[in-house]
Amino acid sequence: MPLVLVGINHESAPVEVREKLAIGEHALPRALLALSGLGAVLEGAILSTCNRTEIYAVLDPESGATEELLAEFLAGQHGLSRRQFDGRLYFYRDGAAANHLFSVAAGVDSMILGEPDIQRQVKQAMEAAQGAKTLGTLLNRLFQDALVAGKRARTETEIARGAFSIGAAAVERAAQIFGDSLEGNTVLVLGAGKMSEVTARHLQAKGAPTVLVANRTYERAEHLAAQFGGHARRFDELESALLSADIVVCSTSAPHPVVTRTLIKNAMRARHNRPLFLIDIAVPRDVEASVGDLDNVYLYNIDDLMQIVAGARQTRSGEVAQAREIIDAMATEYGRWRQSLEVAPTIVAVRDKLASVRDAELARLRTRLPGLSDKEWRSVEAAMESLTNKIAHPAIVAIKSSATETGDSAALETIRQVFGLEREDDDKLPETMVPATNTRRAPDA
């Protein structure tokens, strides 16, 4: 059964394109339900972050469906045409799809090398699919292994050394604007989620004396502000909060802009055109792009942060190579495990076929040799059991060998023909689209 991936990320498309395909946390259950409703999709999971939206699926091989089905689905979820994203989407299959997810979880494929937050986001994507009952045997193991690969890459290499999050990069940009210290500047944080928490923590470390937090749920704004000695603001007080702010960091999960040109234009008039810096790290973006055209308003989005972290990848190429070795080894291991599931029915069929022949021959012998004692008959049964095992052993070794990525699939077909096995045995693969139990425990993100 083919494992396929369709995605868009910060390397394949700018924020104004990839935000069109973003699937927010609240929309995720509905999207997973729609994905599972596609007849050709046996299992499915969706990973959507500020830098990527990716769909992982196990397709029914009898359907003839390809990755294009997922591309059409992704665009269709937003009422858009697939053609709008020509040249922007990437497609991976089987081993390459596994390798990609492992690279994502390890932070190798992130805008910020070794970014710690992606591990949590991969885990959340897995848990969302489990909750929607769209994660079966193959994808459950894939995501579990990806979390293990990410954990190993961070603990066995230096890839995460000095790594910081998108929120930290946003604060770094603010420090570049106002000098290394943010003392004397008032910062307004829009949103009270994990990204906002990380951002507020770094703002405090940079010396920002006043941190205001505004969120649609006031209690969450109060909770976050209290952690940093800041002040909560109600969302309907946003315009007045903008009057005192020097820096605005936007990180809500709204599906559309919450900071409009009109809002900022009015605020700037009341501020007597005092400069205002907005750093929008949300995807979809929180701030209308035209806000940046206003006088004395300086707007930066998440793609503008890339220049801050661009040098990190070059200076840590050795750590990347070491992480890649872990990722490649685990992806190969996953591929062998997946292929072993596909040949397992053939192993069972060979054993069943030999057992059936043995039992039939023993039954005939029983009628032809009625004078054998029980002890003698047990010896005959043991000899027949040993004989069938010796016949089965080389066949099973060959079958298992065909399950490796370099194995000979022709050998598997030859064994089927020699033992007279029907292709219907393939239908005995483990069921998918049911919650899977895996003894491998994912590490805490």
HUSUL-V789942 format. One record per pair of residues at least 12 apart in sequence whose ideal C-beta (glycine too) atoms are under 10 Angstrom apart, sorted by the first residue. I is the first residue (numbers start at 1). J is the second residue. If there is no record, write none. Layout:
[[I	J] [I	J]]
//
This chain:
[[1	42] [1	43] [1	58] [1	59] [1	60] [1	61] [1	62] [1	94] [1	136] [1	138] [1	338] [1	341] [1	342] [1	426] [1	429] [1	432] [2	42] [2	57] [2	58] [2	59] [2	60] [2	61] [2	63] [2	65] [2	66] [2	67] [2	93] [2	94] [2	97] [3	43] [3	56] [3	57] [3	58] [3	59] [3	92] [3	93] [3	94] [3	95] [3	96] [3	97] [3	98] [3	101] [3	138] [3	139] [3	142] [3	334] [3	335] [3	338] [4	41] [4	55] [4	56] [4	57] [4	58] [4	59] [4	65] [4	66] [4	67] [4	68] [4	69] [4	70] [4	91] [4	92] [4	93] [4	94] [4	96] [4	97] [5	45] [5	47] [5	54] [5	55] [5	56] [5	57] [5	67] [5	70] [5	90] [5	91] [5	92] [5	93] [5	94] [5	96] [5	97] [5	98] [5	100] [5	101] [6	21] [6	53] [6	54] [6	55] [6	56] [6	57] [6	66] [6	67] [6	68] [6	69] [6	70] [6	71] [6	72] [6	73] [6	74] [6	85] [6	89] [6	90] [6	91] [6	92] [6	97] [7	21] [7	46] [7	47] [7	48] [7	52] [7	53] [7	54] [7	55] [7	56] [7	70] [7	71] [7	74] [7	88] [7	89] [7	90] [7	91] [7	92] [7	97] [7	100] [7	101] [7	104] [8	20] [8	21] [8	22] [8	48] [8	51] [8	52] [8	53] [8	54] [8	71] [8	74] [8	85] [8	88] [8	89] [8	90] [9	49] [9	51] [9	52] [9	53] [9	54] [9	88] [9	89] [9	90] [9	100] [9	104] [9	109] [9	110] [9	111] [10	49] [10	50] [10	51] [10	52] [10	109] [10	110] [10	111] [10	283] [10	302] [10	303] [10	305] [10	306] [11	51] [11	52] [11	90] [11	109] [11	111] [11	306] [12	52] [12	85] [12	87] [12	88] [12	89] [12	90] [13	52] [13	53] [13	85] [13	87] [13	88] [13	89] [13	90] [13	303] [14	88] [14	301] [14	302] [14	303] [15	50] [15	51] [15	280] [15	281] [15	282] [15	283] [15	284] [15	285] [15	289] [15	301] [15	302] [15	303] [15	304] [16	283] [16	284] [16	285] [16	289] [16	301] [16	303] [17	84] [17	85] [17	88] [18	48] [18	50] [18	51] [18	52] [18	53] [18	85] [18	88] [18	283] [18	284] [18	302] [18	303] [19	50] [19	53] [19	78] [19	255] [19	282] [19	283] [19	284] [19	285] [19	301] [19	302] [20	53] [20	74] [20	75] [20	78] [20	79] [20	80] [20	84] [20	85] [20	88] [20	284] [21	48] [21	52] [21	53] [21	54] [21	55] [21	74] [21	75] [21	77] [21	78] [21	80] [21	84] [21	85] [21	88] [21	89] [21	283] [21	284] [22	48] [22	49] [22	50] [22	52] [22	53] [22	78] [22	253] [22	255] [22	282] [22	283] [22	284] [22	285] [23	46] [23	47] [23	48] [23	53] [23	54] [23	55] [23	74] [23	77] [23	78] [23	255] [24	48] [24	253] [24	254] [24	255] [24	283] [24	284] [25	48] [25	124] [25	128] [25	193] [25	253] [26	253] [26	255] [27	46] [27	48] [27	77] [27	78] [27	253] [27	255] [28	45] [28	46] [28	47] [28	48] [28	124] [28	125] [28	128] [28	129] [28	131] [28	132] [29	128] [29	129] [29	131] [29	132] [29	134] [30	77] [30	132] [31	44] [31	46] [31	48] [31	53] [31	55] [31	73] [31	74] [31	77] [31	78] [31	128] [31	132] [31	134] [32	44] [32	45] [32	46] [32	55] [32	125] [32	128] [32	129] [32	131] [32	132] [32	133] [32	134] [32	135] [33	132] [33	133] [33	134] [34	73] [34	76] [34	77] [35	55] [35	56] [35	57] [35	70] [35	73] [35	74] [35	77] [35	129] [35	132] [35	134] [36	57] [36	129] [36	132] [36	133] [36	134] [36	135] [36	433] [37	73] [37	134] [38	57] [38	59] [38	60] [38	63] [38	65] [38	69] [38	70] [38	72] [38	73] [39	60] [39	63] [39	65] [39	69] [40	57] [40	58] [40	59] [40	60] [40	61] [40	62] [40	63] [40	64] [40	65] [40	66] [40	69] [40	70] [41	55] [41	57] [41	58] [41	59] [41	60] [41	63] [41	65] [41	69] [41	70] [41	73] [41	134] [41	432] [41	433] [42	57] [42	58] [42	59] [42	60] [42	61] [42	63] [42	134] [42	136] [42	137] [42	138] [42	139] [42	429] [42	431] [42	432] [42	433] [43	56] [43	57] [43	58] [43	59] [43	129] [43	134] [43	135] [43	136] [43	137] [43	138] [43	139] [43	140] [43	142] [43	432] [43	433] [43	434] [43	436] [44	56] [44	57] [44	58] [44	59] [44	70] [44	73] [44	129] [44	132] [44	134] [44	135] [44	136] [44	139] [44	432] [44	433] [45	57] [45	58] [45	101] [45	122] [45	125] [45	126] [45	127] [45	128] [45	129] [45	130] [45	132] [45	134] [45	135] [45	136] [45	139] [45	140] [45	142] [45	143] [46	70] [46	74] [46	77] [46	125] [46	128] [46	129] [46	132] [46	134] [47	101] [47	104] [47	105] [47	118] [47	121] [47	122] [47	124] [47	125] [47	126] [47	128] [47	129] [47	143] [47	146] [48	121] [48	124] [48	125] [48	128] [48	283] [49	104] [49	110] [49	111] [49	115] [49	117] [49	118] [49	120] [49	121] [49	122] [49	124] [49	125] [49	166] [49	195] [49	283] [50	111] [50	117] [50	121] [50	166] [50	195] [50	251] [50	281] [50	282] [50	283] [50	284] [50	285] [50	302] [51	104] [51	109] [51	110] [51	111] [51	112] [51	115] [51	118] [51	121] [51	166] [51	283] [51	302] [51	303] [51	306] [52	90] [52	104] [52	109] [52	110] [52	111] [52	118] [52	121] [52	283] [53	74] [53	77] [53	78] [53	89] [53	283] [54	70] [54	74] [54	89] [54	90] [54	92] [54	97] [54	100] [54	101] [54	104] [54	125] [55	67] [55	69] [55	70] [55	71] [55	73] [55	74] [55	77] [56	70] [56	92] [56	97] [56	98] [56	100] [56	101] [56	125] [56	126] [56	129] [56	135] [56	138] [56	139] [56	142] [56	143] [56	146] [57	69] [57	70] [57	73] [57	97] [57	134] [57	138] [57	139] [58	134] [58	135] [58	136] [58	137] [58	138] [58	139] [58	142] [58	338] [58	432] [58	433] [59	93] [60	432] [61	426] [61	429] [62	427] [66	91] [66	93] [67	89] [67	90] [67	91] [67	92] [67	93] [67	97] [68	82] [68	89] [68	91] [70	89] [70	91] [71	83] [71	85] [71	86] [71	89] [71	91] [74	89] [75	89] [78	255] [94	331] [94	334] [94	335] [94	338] [94	339] [94	405] [95	328] [95	331] [95	332] [95	334] [95	335] [95	336] [95	338] [95	339] [95	405] [96	331] [96	335] [97	142] [97	331] [98	138] [98	141] [98	142] [98	145] [98	146] [98	149] [98	327] [98	330] [98	331] [98	332] [98	333] [98	334] [98	335] [98	338] [99	146] [99	149] [99	324] [99	327] [99	328] [99	330] [99	331] [99	332] [99	334] [99	335] [100	146] [100	327] [100	331] [101	122] [101	125] [101	139] [101	142] [101	143] [101	145] [101	146] [101	147] [101	149] [101	150] [101	327] [101	331] [101	334] [102	122] [102	142] [102	145] [102	146] [102	147] [102	148] [102	149] [102	150] [102	152] [102	153] [102	323] [102	324] [102	326] [102	327] [102	328] [102	329] [102	330] [102	331] [102	334] [103	146] [103	149] [103	150] [103	153] [103	320] [103	323] [103	324] [103	327] [103	328] [103	331] [104	118] [104	119] [104	121] [104	122] [104	125] [104	146] [104	149] [104	150] [104	327] [105	118] [105	119] [105	121] [105	122] [105	123] [105	143] [105	145] [105	146] [105	147] [105	148] [105	149] [105	150] [105	151] [105	152] [105	153] [105	154] [105	327] [105	445] [106	118] [106	119] [106	122] [106	146] [106	147] [106	149] [106	150] [106	151] [106	152] [106	153] [106	154] [106	157] [106	159] [106	160] [106	320] [106	323] [106	324] [106	326] [106	327] [106	330] [107	119] [107	150] [107	153] [107	154] [107	159] [107	160] [107	163] [107	320] [107	323] [108	149] [108	150] [108	153] [108	157] [108	159] [108	313] [108	319] [108	320] [108	323] [108	324] [108	326] [108	327] [109	327] [110	163] [110	165] [110	166] [110	309] [110	313] [111	166] [111	169] [111	302] [111	303] [111	305] [111	306] [111	308] [111	309] [111	310] [111	312] [111	313] [112	163] [112	164] [112	165] [112	166] [112	168] [112	169] [112	305] [112	306] [112	308] [112	309] [112	312] [112	313] [113	159] [113	160] [113	161] [113	162] [113	163] [113	309] [113	310] [113	312] [113	313] [113	314] [113	315] [113	316] [113	317] [113	319] [113	320] [113	323] [114	150] [114	153] [114	154] [114	157] [114	158] [114	159] [114	160] [114	161] [114	162] [114	163] [114	164] [114	312] [114	313] [114	316] [114	319] [114	320] [114	323] [115	159] [115	160] [115	163] [115	164] [115	165] [115	166] [115	168] [115	169] [115	309] [116	150] [116	154] [116	160] [116	163] [116	164] [116	165] [116	168] [116	198] [116	445] [117	163] [117	164] [117	165] [117	166] [117	167] [117	168] [117	194] [117	195] [117	198] [117	445] [118	150] [118	165] [118	166] [118	445] [119	146] [119	147] [119	150] [119	151] [119	153] [119	154] [119	160] [119	442] [119	443] [119	444] [119	445] [120	147] [120	194] [120	444] [120	445] [121	194] [121	445] [122	143] [122	146] [122	147] [122	149] [122	150] [122	442] [122	445] [123	143] [123	144] [123	146] [123	147] [123	150] [123	442] [123	443] [123	444] [123	445] [124	194] [124	445] [125	143] [125	146] [126	139] [126	140] [126	142] [126	143] [126	144] [126	146] [126	147] [126	442] [126	445] [127	143] [127	442] [129	143] [129	435] [130	143] [130	435] [130	436] [131	435] [133	433] [133	434] [133	435] [134	432] [134	433] [134	434] [134	435] [135	432] [135	433] [135	434] [135	435] [135	436] [136	430] [136	431] [136	432] [136	433] [136	434] [136	435] [136	436] [137	338] [137	341] [137	429] [137	430] [137	431] [137	432] [137	433] [137	434] [137	435] [137	436] [137	437] [137	438] [138	334] [138	337] [138	338] [138	341] [138	429] [138	430] [138	432] [138	436] [139	432] [139	433] [139	436] [140	432] [140	434] [140	435] [140	436] [140	437] [140	438] [140	440] [140	442] [141	334] [141	337] [141	338] [141	341] [141	436] [141	438] [141	440] [142	331] [142	334] [142	337] [142	338] [143	438] [143	442] [144	334] [144	436] [144	438] [144	439] [144	440] [144	441] [144	442] [144	443] [145	330] [145	331] [145	333] [145	334] [145	337] [145	438] [145	440] [145	442] [146	327] [146	330] [146	331] [146	334] [146	442] [147	440] [147	441] [147	442] [147	443] [147	444] [147	445] [148	326] [148	330] [148	440] [148	441] [148	442] [148	443] [149	323] [149	326] [149	327] [149	328] [149	329] [149	330] [149	331] [149	333] [149	334] [150	323] [150	326] [150	327] [150	330] [150	442] [150	443] [150	445] [151	326] [151	442] [151	443] [151	444] [151	445] [152	323] [152	326] [152	327] [152	329] [152	330] [152	443] [153	319] [153	320] [153	322] [153	323] [153	324] [153	325] [153	326] [153	327] [153	330] [154	323] [154	326] [154	443] [155	326] [155	443] [156	322] [156	323] [156	325] [156	326] [157	316] [157	318] [157	319] [157	320] [157	321] [157	322] [157	323] [157	324] [157	325] [157	326] [158	316] [158	318] [158	319] [158	322] [158	323] [159	316] [159	318] [159	319] [159	320] [159	321] [159	322] [159	323] [159	324] [159	326] [160	316] [160	319] [160	323] [161	312] [161	316] [161	319] [162	312] [162	315] [162	316] [163	309] [163	312] [163	316] [164	198] [164	202] [164	308] [164	309] [164	312] [165	194] [165	195] [165	198] [165	199] [165	201] [165	202] [165	281] [166	195] [166	198] [166	199] [166	251] [166	281] [166	282] [166	283] [166	302] [166	305] [166	309] [167	189] [167	194] [167	195] [167	196] [167	197] [167	198] [167	199] [167	200] [167	201] [167	202] [167	203] [167	249] [167	251] [167	279] [167	281] [168	198] [168	199] [168	201] [168	202] [168	203] [168	205] [168	206] [168	305] [168	308] [168	309] [169	199] [169	202] [169	279] [169	281] [169	302] [169	304] [169	305] [169	306] [169	307] [169	308] [169	309] [170	189] [170	195] [170	198] [170	199] [170	202] [170	203] [170	247] [170	249] [170	250] [170	251] [170	279] [170	280] [170	281] [170	300] [170	302] [170	304] [170	305] [170	308] [171	187] [171	198] [171	199] [171	200] [171	201] [171	202] [171	203] [171	204] [171	205] [171	206] [171	208] [171	247] [171	249] [171	279] [172	202] [172	206] [172	279] [172	305] [172	308] [172	309] [173	247] [173	249] [173	277] [173	279] [173	281] [173	300] [173	304] [173	305] [173	307] [173	308] [174	187] [174	199] [174	202] [174	203] [174	206] [174	208] [174	246] [174	247] [174	248] [174	249] [174	277] [174	279] [174	300] [175	202] [175	203] [175	206] [175	207] [175	208] [175	247] [176	308] [177	246] [177	247] [177	275] [177	277] [177	279] [177	298] [177	300] [178	206] [178	208] [178	246] [178	247] [178	277] [179	206] [179	207] [180	206] [180	207] [181	206] [181	207] [181	208] [182	202] [182	203] [182	204] [182	205] [182	206] [182	207] [182	208] [182	209] [182	210] [182	211] [182	246] [182	247] [183	206] [183	207] [183	208] [183	209] [184	207] [184	208] [184	209] [184	210] [184	246] [185	203] [185	206] [185	207] [185	208] [185	209] [185	210] [185	245] [185	246] [185	247] [185	277] [186	208] [186	209] [186	210] [186	211] [186	212] [186	231] [186	241] [186	243] [186	244] [186	245] [186	246] [186	247] [186	248] [187	199] [187	200] [187	203] [187	204] [187	206] [187	208] [187	209] [187	210] [187	211] [187	212] [187	213] [187	230] [187	245] [187	246] [187	247] [187	248] [187	249] [187	277] [187	279] [188	210] [188	211] [188	212] [188	213] [188	214] [188	230] [188	231] [188	233] [188	238] [188	241] [188	242] [188	244] [188	245] [188	246] [188	247] [188	248] [188	249] [188	250] [188	276] [188	278] [189	203] [189	208] [189	211] [189	212] [189	213] [189	214] [189	215] [189	221] [189	224] [189	225] [189	228] [189	230] [189	233] [189	245] [189	247] [189	248] [189	249] [189	250] [189	251] [189	252] [190	212] [190	213] [190	214] [190	215] [190	216] [190	221] [190	233] [190	235] [190	238] [190	241] [190	248] [190	249] [190	250] [190	251] [190	252] [190	254] [190	258] [190	259] [190	278] [190	280] [190	282] [190	286] [190	287] [191	213] [191	214] [191	215] [191	216] [191	220] [191	221] [191	224] [191	249] [191	250] [191	251] [191	252] [191	253] [191	254] [191	258] [191	281] [191	282] [191	286] [192	213] [192	214] [192	215] [192	216] [192	217] [192	218] [192	219] [192	220] [192	221] [192	222] [192	223] [192	224] [192	225] [192	232] [192	251] [192	252] [193	215] [193	220] [193	224] [193	251] [193	252] [193	253] [193	282] [194	251] [195	249] [195	250] [195	251] [195	252] [195	253] [195	281] [195	282] [196	213] [196	214] [196	215] [196	220] [196	221] [196	224] [196	249] [196	250] [196	251] [196	252] [196	281] [196	282] [197	213] [197	223] [197	224] [197	227] [197	228] [197	251] [198	251] [199	211] [199	224] [199	249] [199	250] [199	251] [199	279] [199	281] [200	213] [200	224] [200	225] [200	227] [200	228] [200	230] [200	249] [200	251] [201	227] [201	228] [202	249] [203	228] [203	230] [203	247] [203	249] [204	227] [204	228] [204	229] [204	230] [208	228] [208	230] [208	246] [208	247] [209	229] [209	230] [210	229] [210	230] [210	231] [210	244] [210	245] [210	246] [211	224] [211	225] [211	227] [211	228] [211	229] [211	230] [211	231] [211	247] [211	249] [212	225] [212	230] [212	231] [212	232] [212	233] [212	237] [212	238] [212	241] [212	242] [212	244] [212	245] [212	248] [213	225] [213	226] [213	227] [213	228] [213	230] [213	231] [213	232] [213	233] [213	241] [214	231] [214	232] [214	233] [214	234] [214	235] [214	236] [214	237] [214	238] [214	241] [214	242] [214	245] [214	248] [214	250] [214	252] [214	258] [215	232] [215	233] [215	234] [215	235] [215	252] [216	234] [216	235] [216	236] [216	252] [216	253] [216	254] [216	258] [217	234] [217	235] [218	232] [218	233] [218	234] [218	235] [218	236] [218	237] [219	232] [220	232] [221	233] [221	234] [221	235] [222	234] [233	245] [235	252] [235	258] [238	258] [238	259] [238	263] [238	267] [239	263] [239	264] [239	266] [239	267] [239	270] [240	267] [240	270] [241	267] [242	259] [242	263] [242	264] [242	266] [242	267] [242	268] [242	270] [242	271] [242	276] [242	278] [243	267] [243	268] [243	270] [243	271] [243	272] [243	274] [243	276] [244	271] [245	267] [245	271] [245	274] [245	276] [245	277] [245	278] [246	271] [246	274] [246	275] [246	276] [246	277] [247	276] [247	277] [247	278] [247	279] [247	298] [248	264] [248	267] [248	276] [248	277] [248	278] [248	279] [248	280] [248	286] [248	287] [248	297] [248	299] [249	277] [249	278] [249	279] [249	280] [249	281] [249	282] [249	286] [249	300] [250	278] [250	279] [250	280] [250	281] [250	282] [250	285] [250	286] [250	287] [250	299] [250	301] [251	279] [251	280] [251	281] [251	282] [251	283] [251	286] [251	302] [252	280] [252	282] [252	284] [252	286] [253	282] [253	283] [253	284] [253	286] [254	282] [254	284] [254	285] [254	286] [255	284] [256	284] [256	285] [256	286] [256	288] [257	280] [257	282] [257	284] [257	285] [257	286] [257	287] [257	288] [257	289] [257	290] [257	291] [258	282] [258	285] [258	286] [258	287] [258	288] [259	278] [259	280] [259	282] [259	285] [259	286] [259	287] [259	288] [259	291] [259	299] [260	287] [260	288] [260	290] [260	291] [261	287] [261	288] [261	289] [261	290] [261	291] [261	292] [261	293] [261	294] [261	297] [262	288] [262	291] [263	287] [263	288] [263	291] [264	276] [264	278] [264	287] [264	288] [264	290] [264	291] [264	292] [264	294] [264	297] [264	299] [265	290] [265	291] [265	294] [265	295] [265	297] [267	294] [267	297] [268	291] [268	294] [268	295] [268	296] [268	297] [271	296] [272	296] [273	294] [273	295] [273	296] [273	297] [274	296] [275	295] [275	296] [275	297] [275	298] [276	291] [276	294] [276	296] [276	297] [276	298] [276	299] [277	296] [277	297] [277	298] [277	299] [277	300] [278	291] [278	292] [278	297] [278	298] [278	299] [278	300] [278	301] [279	298] [279	299] [279	300] [279	301] [279	302] [279	304] [279	305] [280	292] [280	299] [280	300] [280	301] [280	302] [280	303] [280	304] [281	300] [281	301] [281	302] [281	304] [281	305] [282	301] [282	302] [283	301] [283	302] [283	303] [285	299] [285	301] [285	302] [286	301] [287	299] [287	300] [287	301] [289	301] [331	405] [332	404] [332	405] [335	403] [335	404] [335	405] [336	400] [336	403] [336	404] [336	405] [336	407] [337	403] [338	403] [339	400] [339	402] [339	403] [339	404] [339	405] [339	407] [339	409] [340	399] [340	400] [340	402] [340	403] [340	404] [341	403] [341	429] [341	430] [342	402] [342	403] [342	412] [342	426] [342	429] [342	430] [343	396] [343	398] [343	399] [343	400] [343	401] [343	402] [343	403] [343	407] [343	409] [343	412] [343	415] [343	426] [344	399] [344	400] [344	403] [344	425] [344	428] [344	429] [344	430] [345	421] [345	424] [345	425] [345	426] [345	427] [345	428] [345	429] [345	430] [346	395] [346	396] [346	399] [346	400] [346	402] [346	403] [346	412] [346	413] [346	415] [346	416] [346	419] [346	421] [346	425] [346	426] [346	428] [347	392] [347	395] [347	396] [347	399] [347	400] [347	403] [347	415] [347	425] [348	425] [348	428] [349	399] [349	415] [349	416] [349	419] [349	420] [349	421] [349	422] [349	424] [349	425] [349	426] [349	428] [350	391] [350	392] [350	395] [350	396] [350	398] [350	399] [350	415] [350	416] [350	418] [350	419] [350	421] [350	425] [351	388] [351	389] [351	392] [351	395] [351	396] [352	419] [352	421] [352	425] [353	388] [353	392] [353	395] [353	419] [353	420] [353	421] [353	425] [354	384] [354	385] [354	387] [354	388] [354	389] [354	391] [354	392] [354	395] [354	419] [355	385] [355	388] [355	392] [356	388] [357	384] [357	388] [357	391] [357	419] [358	381] [358	384] [358	385] [358	387] [358	388] [358	389] [358	391] [359	381] [359	384] [359	388] [361	380] [361	384] [361	387] [361	388] [362	377] [362	380] [362	381] [362	384] [362	385] [365	377] [365	380] [365	381] [365	384] [366	380] [366	381] [391	419] [392	419] [394	415] [395	411] [395	414] [395	415] [395	418] [395	419] [396	415] [398	411] [398	412] [398	414] [398	415] [399	411] [399	412] [399	415] [399	416] [402	414] [402	415]]
//
